Amino acid sequence: MPTTPTTDRITPRIDSSRLEALARRVRVADPSSTQDVTNAMTGEVLGTVPHGTAEDVAAAAVRARAVQKAWAARPVRERAAVLRRFHDLVLARQDEVLDLIQLENGKARRHAFEEIMDVTLNARYYANTAHEYLRPKKRQGVQPGLTRAWELHHPKGVVGVVSPWNYPLTLGISDALPAIVAGNAVLAKPDAQTPFSALWAVELLEEAGMQPGLVQVVTGSGAELGLPIIENSDFLMFTGSTAVGRKVASQAGENLIDCSMELGGKNALIVLDDADVDRAVSGTVRACFSNTGQLCISMERVYVPDTLWDEFVRKFVAATGAMKLSAAIDYSGDMGSLVSQKQLDTVVRHVEDAKAKGATVLAGGRRRPELGPFFFEPTILTGVDDTMEVYAHETFGPLVSVYRVADEEEAVARANDSEYGLNFSVWTGDERRGRRVAARLQAGTVNVNDAYAAAWGSVDAPMGGMKASGLGRRHGEHGILKYTESQTVAVERVLPVGAPDGIDPARYARLVSTGLKLLKRLPGVK
């Protein structure tokens, strides 16, 4: 159990009164029912938030719906202006939320800053593109020149956003931004371990001009609140494990609402035989150990050709061993803590199981309790085979298995030999070759000569998983239009579609058949 903190001030910017003010943003029927949030760096109690119930979720949805129509009635440019102001506020006040992210999650500050970049990129992108995506679009009518058709996009209403603990700011608010600018209200449930970052973001959105109450945050157990959120939403955005995602998709289907989900991964990194080894090693360290390996799109499998094996492994082990682990609330650390005892237990179990069955630890492999209760060294395994739990199951920690392959063909085949397909990485000295290999990989995003940030940060392009790694996409037009109902409005002029009164139906059919043959040859007719 977490212990009680010994001081009221936790960092120069965060004290207990600040956390209490954020927690008061959550409205519940019984304020006396609370749950502790643990400081991942120390294991102490960081603060408390309300423990919500199904009834609290339903009440939050009612409040959200009460303001959604007025919000949707505001011009898109006004809604977009809120995102622009929010973008500026996040940058101006980043130090406070960076403290919150580190305290809640345990990650190094350099990795917490990636969340600042992600949130501001998404805010800017949808502020600048929402008008284009949401404007009425003229479509080709059934009878060219006689039928006019338009495609309209209306907000769904209330969008449920269920987010995990590993990126508490990014996943707590970035998926909500396009939903908000599209005219929706949001029912947000951050993970019970990391609620404060999301609450901070909603506070800033309201300061930026968002209608108060449009985003309702509910806190509590996912097992208790998940179904009520689905039952009270018109669309669900879920990020989490594949096992839970299957249940969520089934529940959403029962309620006839659409959903988008980013789920698990067992991501693969391929080093091709023409790669710059030093560059590939540096990228692989980032790919495997950013955010303490607690990143849906980080790498847990690395495939290295025979020709580069000795040099790559030697340099990768050295670079990994040189990493500085730190609980400091500053930029001095290369890697931080795991988020909880549960995550630590999973990493330890995977390492010990692999060692017992013949795998070799090349780097790391130990807990570091002198730094904090959930610290574990960045760890490299070799000699891993399919008898070991780590071989096919996601660890979600600072643990990677390195495999020797003969050539590109073997690397591609082994990378694709997984039920998951979220994010892969390819390292090569030939960009064209890298793109060719990337196109053969069964993953929703593939980064060439980058770990994960190139594809993730390219918010104009879709991001999501193949196979058991998810449904739907975030980012780009997919990331905003999924939060809308598409409507077609068609206006018929002069002649109806169908035989007019007084014309023999058989003659009409012959005339239309001739016309269809002619239309096939006309340029510009789809």
C-alpha positions in Angstrom: 0.0 0.0 0.0 1.3 3.5 -0.7 2.4 5.5 2.3 1.3 9.0 3.3 3.5 11.9 1.9 5.6 13.7 4.5 5.4 17.2 3.0 2.6 19.4 1.7 4.8 20.7 -1.2 5.8 18.0 -3.6 7.6 20.1 -6.2 8.2 23.9 -6.5 5.1 24.1 -8.6 2.8 21.4 -7.2 1.4 21.1 -3.6 -1.5 19.3 -2.1 -3.8 22.3 -2.5 -3.2 22.4 -6.2 -4.1 18.7 -6.5 -7.2 19.2 -4.4 -8.3 22.0 -6.7 -8.0 19.7 -9.7 -9.8 16.9 -7.9 -12.8 19.2 -7.1 -13.4 19.5 -10.9 -14.9 15.9 -10.7 -18.5 16.1 -9.5 -19.9 13.0 -7.7 -23.0 12.4 -5.5 -20.8 11.1 -2.6 -17.7 13.3 -2.2 -16.6 11.2 0.8 -15.9 8.2 -1.5 -12.3 8.7 -2.8 -9.4 6.8 -4.1 -5.7 7.4 -3.7 -3.3 8.3 -6.5 0.2 7.1 -6.0 3.4 9.0 -6.6 5.1 6.6 -9.0 8.6 7.9 -8.1 8.3 7.3 -4.4 5.3 4.9 -3.8 3.7 7.5 -1.5 0.2 8.8 -1.8 0.3 11.8 -4.2 -3.3 12.9 -3.7 -6.9 11.7 -3.9 -9.8 12.0 -6.4 -13.5 11.0 -6.1 -14.4 7.4 -6.7 -17.2 7.7 -9.2 -20.1 5.4 -9.8 -22.3 4.5 -12.7 -24.8 7.1 -11.5 -22.1 9.7 -11.5 -21.3 8.9 -15.1 -24.9 9.2 -16.1 -25.2 12.6 -14.3 -22.0 13.8 -16.0 -23.4 12.8 -19.4 -26.6 14.8 -18.7 -24.5 17.9 -17.9 -22.4 17.5 -21.0 -25.5 17.2 -23.3 -27.0 20.3 -21.7 -24.2 22.4 -23.1 -23.3 20.5 -26.2 -25.9 22.0 -28.5 -25.0 25.5 -27.8 -21.3 24.7 -28.3 -22.1 23.0 -31.7 -24.1 26.1 -32.7 -21.0 28.2 -32.4 -19.1 28.7 -35.7 -16.2 26.3 -36.4 -13.8 29.2 -36.4 -14.7 30.1 -32.8 -14.3 26.5 -31.7 -10.9 26.4 -33.5 -9.8 29.6 -31.7 -10.2 27.8 -28.4 -7.7 25.2 -29.5 -5.3 27.8 -30.6 -5.4 29.5 -27.2 -5.1 26.2 -25.5 -2.0 25.4 -27.6 -0.4 28.6 -26.3 -1.4 28.0 -22.7 0.1 24.5 -22.7 3.4 25.8 -23.9 3.4 28.7 -21.4 2.6 26.5 -18.4 4.3 23.3 -19.4 6.5 23.1 -16.3 3.5 22.5 -14.0 2.0 19.7 -16.1 5.5 18.1 -16.7 5.7 17.8 -12.9 2.3 16.2 -12.8 3.1 13.7 -15.5 6.4 12.7 -13.8 4.7 12.4 -10.4 1.7 10.3 -11.7 3.6 8.2 -14.2 7.2 8.1 -13.1 8.7 8.8 -16.6 11.8 10.9 -17.2 11.1 14.5 -18.0 12.5 14.3 -21.5 9.8 11.7 -22.3 7.2 13.7 -20.5 8.0 16.6 -22.8 6.9 14.4 -25.8 3.4 14.8 -24.4 3.7 18.6 -24.6 4.7 18.3 -28.2 1.9 15.9 -29.0 -0.9 17.9 -27.4 0.2 21.2 -29.0 0.7 19.6 -32.5 -2.8 18.2 -32.3 -4.3 21.4 -31.1 -2.7 23.4 -33.8 -3.5 20.9 -36.5 -7.2 20.7 -35.8 -7.5 24.4 -35.2 -6.1 25.0 -38.7 -7.9 22.2 -40.5 -11.3 21.7 -38.8 -13.0 24.2 -41.1 -11.9 22.3 -44.2 -12.8 18.9 -42.9 -16.3 20.0 -41.6 -17.5 22.3 -44.3 -20.3 21.0 -46.6 -18.8 19.3 -49.7 -20.5 19.1 -53.0 -20.8 15.6 -54.4 -21.7 14.3 -57.8 -25.5 13.6 -58.1 -27.1 10.6 -59.7 -28.2 12.6 -62.7 -25.3 15.0 -63.7 -26.7 18.5 -64.1 -30.1 17.5 -62.7 -29.2 16.2 -59.2 -27.3 18.2 -56.7 -25.8 16.4 -53.7 -23.9 17.7 -50.6 -22.1 15.9 -47.8 -22.6 17.4 -44.3 -21.0 16.5 -41.0 -22.9 16.8 -37.7 -21.3 16.2 -34.3 -22.1 12.8 -32.7 -23.2 14.4 -29.5 -21.2 13.0 -26.5 -17.9 11.3 -27.2 -16.6 8.9 -24.5 -12.8 8.9 -24.2 -11.3 6.2 -22.0 -7.5 6.7 -21.7 -4.7 4.7 -20.1 -1.9 5.7 -17.6 1.2 5.6 -19.8 0.6 9.0 -21.5 -1.7 10.8 -19.1 -1.7 14.2 -20.9 -1.5 13.0 -24.5 -4.0 10.3 -24.3 -6.1 12.1 -21.7 -6.8 15.0 -24.0 -5.4 14.8 -27.5 -8.1 12.4 -28.8 -10.7 14.8 -27.3 -9.5 17.9 -29.2 -10.8 16.9 -32.6 -14.1 15.8 -31.0 -14.4 19.2 -29.3 -13.7 21.3 -32.4 -16.2 19.1 -34.3 -18.9 20.3 -31.9 -19.1 17.4 -29.5 -19.1 17.2 -25.7 -16.7 14.7 -24.1 -17.1 12.3 -21.3 -13.5 11.5 -20.3 -12.3 8.8 -18.0 -8.5 8.9 -17.4 -6.9 5.9 -15.8 -7.3 5.8 -12.0 -3.5 5.9 -11.6 -3.1 9.2 -13.6 -6.1 11.5 -13.4 -4.5 14.9 -12.6 -2.9 15.5 -16.0 -6.2 15.2 -17.8 -7.9 17.4 -15.2 -5.2 20.0 -15.7 -5.8 20.0 -19.5 -9.6 20.5 -19.1 -8.9 23.4 -16.8 -6.8 25.0 -19.5 -9.4 24.4 -22.2 -12.0 26.2 -20.2 -9.6 29.1 -19.6 -9.0 29.1 -23.4 -12.7 29.7 -23.9 -14.3 26.3 -24.1 -17.8 26.2 -22.7 -17.6 25.1 -19.1 -19.0 21.6 -18.6 -18.4 20.6 -22.2 -15.8 18.1 -21.1 -16.8 16.1 -18.0 -14.1 14.1 -16.3 -15.2 11.0 -14.3 -12.7 9.2 -12.0 -12.9 5.7 -10.7 -12.4 2.1 -11.6 -12.4 1.2 -15.3 -14.2 -2.1 -14.5 -17.0 -0.1 -12.8 -17.3 2.9 -15.1 -16.4 1.5 -18.6 -19.9 0.1 -19.4 -21.7 3.2 -18.1 -19.5 5.4 -20.2 -20.4 3.3 -23.3 -24.1 3.4 -22.4 -24.1 7.2 -22.0 -22.0 8.1 -25.1 -22.6 8.3 -28.9 -19.1 7.3 -29.8 -16.2 5.7 -27.9 -12.5 6.4 -28.2 -10.6 3.7 -26.2 -6.8 3.2 -25.7 -5.7 0.1 -23.8 -5.0 -3.6 -23.9 -6.3 -5.9 -26.6 -8.1 -8.1 -24.1 -10.1 -5.2 -22.7 -10.6 -3.8 -26.2 -12.4 -6.9 -27.3 -14.9 -6.5 -24.4 -15.3 -2.8 -25.1 -15.9 -3.4 -28.8 -18.6 -6.0 -27.9 -20.3 -3.6 -25.5 -20.2 -0.7 -28.0 -21.8 -3.0 -30.6 -24.5 -4.0 -28.2 -25.3 -0.3 -27.8 -25.0 0.4 -31.5 -22.4 3.0 -31.2 -19.2 3.2 -33.2 -15.8 3.1 -31.6 -12.1 3.6 -32.4 -9.4 1.8 -30.5 -5.7 1.7 -30.2 -4.8 -1.6 -28.5 -1.7 -3.7 -27.7 1.5 -4.4 -29.7 4.6 -6.5 -29.8 6.4 -4.0 -32.1 9.4 -5.0 -34.2 12.5 -3.1 -35.2 14.5 -4.3 -38.2 18.1 -3.3 -38.9 19.0 -3.9 -42.5 22.4 -4.9 -43.7 23.2 -1.4 -45.1 22.2 0.5 -41.9 24.5 3.0 -40.2 25.1 1.0 -37.0 25.8 4.0 -34.7 22.6 5.7 -35.9 20.6 2.5 -35.6 21.9 1.8 -32.1 20.9 5.3 -30.9 17.5 5.0 -32.5 17.0 1.5 -31.0 17.7 2.8 -27.5 15.0 5.4 -27.9 12.7 2.9 -29.5 12.9 0.4 -26.6 13.4 2.5 -23.5 11.5 5.8 -24.0 8.9 6.2 -21.3 10.5 3.2 -19.5 9.2 1.0 -22.3 5.7 1.8 -21.3 4.7 3.0 -24.8 2.2 1.3 -27.0 4.4 2.0 -30.1 7.8 1.2 -28.5 9.9 -1.8 -29.7 10.1 -5.2 -27.9 11.6 -7.2 -30.8 14.8 -6.3 -32.7 16.0 -8.2 -35.7 19.7 -7.8 -36.7 21.4 -9.4 -39.7 24.4 -11.7 -39.3 26.7 -9.2 -41.0 26.1 -6.5 -38.4 25.3 -8.7 -35.4 28.5 -8.4 -33.4 29.0 -4.7 -33.9 25.4 -3.8 -33.3 24.9 -5.9 -30.2 28.2 -4.7 -28.7 27.3 -1.0 -29.2 23.6 -1.5 -28.2 24.6 -3.1 -24.9 27.1 -0.4 -24.2 24.6 2.4 -24.9 21.9 0.7 -22.8 24.3 0.3 -19.9 25.3 3.9 -20.0 21.7 5.2 -19.5 21.1 7.2 -16.3 18.1 6.2 -14.3 16.6 8.9 -12.2 13.7 10.0 -10.1 14.6 13.7 -10.4 11.8 16.1 -11.4 14.1 17.6 -14.1 15.8 16.8 -17.4 18.8 15.0 -15.9 17.5 11.4 -16.3 17.6 9.2 -19.4 14.9 6.9 -18.0 12.5 7.0 -15.1 10.4 4.6 -13.1 7.7 2.1 -14.0 4.3 3.3 -13.0 3.3 0.6 -10.5 4.1 -2.6 -8.7 1.9 -4.4 -11.2 4.1 -3.3 -14.1 7.2 -4.1 -12.3 6.0 -7.6 -11.5 5.3 -8.2 -15.2 8.8 -7.1 -16.2 10.4 -9.3 -13.5 8.2 -12.3 -14.5 9.2 -12.0 -18.1 12.9 -11.7 -17.4 13.0 -14.5 -14.9 10.9 -16.9 -17.1 13.2 -16.2 -20.0 16.4 -16.8 -17.9 15.0 -20.0 -16.5 14.4 -21.3 -20.0 17.8 -20.4 -21.4 17.8 -16.8 -22.5 20.8 -14.6 -21.8 20.7 -11.1 -20.2 23.1 -8.9 -22.1 22.3 -5.7 -20.2 20.3 -4.8 -17.2 17.9 -7.3 -15.7 17.8 -5.9 -12.1 15.4 -4.0 -9.9 16.8 -0.7 -8.6 14.9 -0.1 -5.3 17.5 2.5 -4.1 16.1 4.8 -6.8 12.4 4.1 -6.1 10.1 1.2 -5.5 9.2 0.5 -9.2 12.6 1.1 -10.9 14.0 -1.6 -13.2 17.0 -1.4 -15.4 16.7 -1.2 -19.2 17.2 -4.8 -20.2 18.3 -6.7 -23.3 17.7 -10.4 -23.8 19.1 -12.8 -26.5 18.4 -16.4 -27.0 14.7 -15.9 -26.6 12.4 -18.6 -28.2 8.7 -19.4 -28.4 8.7 -21.3 -25.1 9.2 -18.1 -23.2 6.4 -15.7 -22.1 8.3 -12.6 -23.4 8.5 -14.1 -27.0 4.9 -13.2 -28.0 3.4 -11.3 -25.1 3.6 -7.6 -24.6 5.8 -6.7 -21.6 5.1 -2.9 -21.6 8.4 -2.2 -19.8 12.1 -1.6 -20.4 12.7 -5.1 -21.9 13.7 -6.0 -25.4 14.7 -9.3 -27.1 17.3 -9.2 -29.9 17.3 -11.8 -32.6 19.9 -12.7 -35.3 18.5 -13.1 -38.8 20.1 -14.2 -42.1 18.7 -11.4 -44.3 15.9 -9.0 -45.1 13.4 -11.8 -46.0 13.8 -13.5 -42.7 13.5 -10.3 -40.8 10.3 -9.3 -42.5 8.7 -12.7 -42.1 9.6 -12.8 -38.4 8.4 -9.3 -37.7 5.1 -10.1 -39.3 4.7 -13.3 -37.4 2.6 -11.8 -34.6 -1.0 -11.2 -33.8 -0.2 -7.6 -33.4 0.5 -4.8 -35.9 0.8 -1.4 -34.3 4.1 0.3 -35.1 7.3 -1.1 -36.6 10.7 0.5 -37.4 13.2 0.0 -40.2 16.9 1.2 -40.2 18.7 1.4 -43.5 21.1 3.5 -45.5 18.8 3.5 -48.5 15.5 5.4 -48.1 13.9 3.8 -51.1 14.7 0.3 -49.8 13.4 1.3 -46.4 10.1 2.4 -47.9 9.8 -0.9 -49.9 10.4 -2.9 -46.7 8.0 -0.8 -44.7 5.2 -1.4 -47.2 5.6 -5.2 -46.6 5.2 -4.9 -42.9 1.8 -5.6 -41.3 1.6 -2.6 -39.1 -0.5 0.6 -39.1 2.6 2.8 -38.9 6.2 2.1 -39.9 9.1 4.5 -39.2 12.1 4.4 -41.5 15.3 5.6 -39.6 13.2 6.7 -36.7 11.9 4.9 -33.6 8.3 6.0 -33.4 8.0 9.8 -33.3 8.1 10.4 -37.1 4.8 8.6 -37.8 3.2 9.5 -34.5 4.0 13.1 -34.8 2.8 13.4 -38.5 -0.7 14.3 -37.4 -1.9 14.9 -40.9 -1.5 11.1 -41.6 -3.6 8.4 -40.0 -2.3 6.4 -37.0 -3.7 3.1 -35.7 -3.2 -0.6 -35.6 -3.6 -3.6 -37.9 -4.7 -7.1 -36.7 -5.2 -7.3 -32.9 -3.7 -3.8 -32.4 -6.9 -1.8 -32.9 -9.8 -0.5 -34.9 -10.1 2.9 -36.7 -7.5 5.6 -36.8 -6.6 8.8 -35.0 -5.0 11.9 -36.7 -5.8 13.5 -40.1 -9.2 13.5 -41.5 -9.9 10.1 -39.9 -9.3 11.6 -36.5 -12.0 14.2 -36.7 -14.6 12.8 -39.1 -15.0 9.7 -37.0 -16.6 12.0 -34.4 -19.3 13.2 -36.8 -22.4 11.8 -38.5 -22.2 12.0 -42.2 -25.3 13.2 -43.9 -26.2 13.4 -47.6 -28.6 16.1 -48.8 -29.7 15.6 -52.4 -31.9 18.0 -54.4 -33.5 16.8 -57.6 -34.1 19.4 -60.4 -36.5 19.1 -63.3 -36.8 15.3 -63.8 -37.2 12.7 -61.1 -35.0 9.6 -60.8 -37.4 7.0 -62.3 -39.8 6.9 -65.1 -41.8 10.2 -65.3 -45.6 10.0 -65.4 -46.8 9.3 -68.9 -43.6 7.5 -70.1 -43.7 3.7 -70.7 -41.3 2.1 -68.1 -39.8 -0.2 -70.7 -39.0 2.7 -73.0 -37.6 4.6 -70.0 -35.3 1.7 -69.1 -34.0 1.6 -72.7 -33.3 5.4 -72.7 -31.5 5.2 -69.3 -29.4 2.3 -70.4 -28.3 4.2 -73.5 -27.5 7.2 -71.3 -25.5 5.1 -68.8 -23.3 3.8 -71.7 -22.7 7.4 -72.8 -21.9 8.6 -69.3 -19.2 6.0 -69.1 -17.3 7.7 -71.8 -17.7 11.3 -70.6 -14.6 12.8 -68.9 -15.1 14.1 -65.3 -18.1 11.8 -64.6 -17.3 9.5 -61.7 
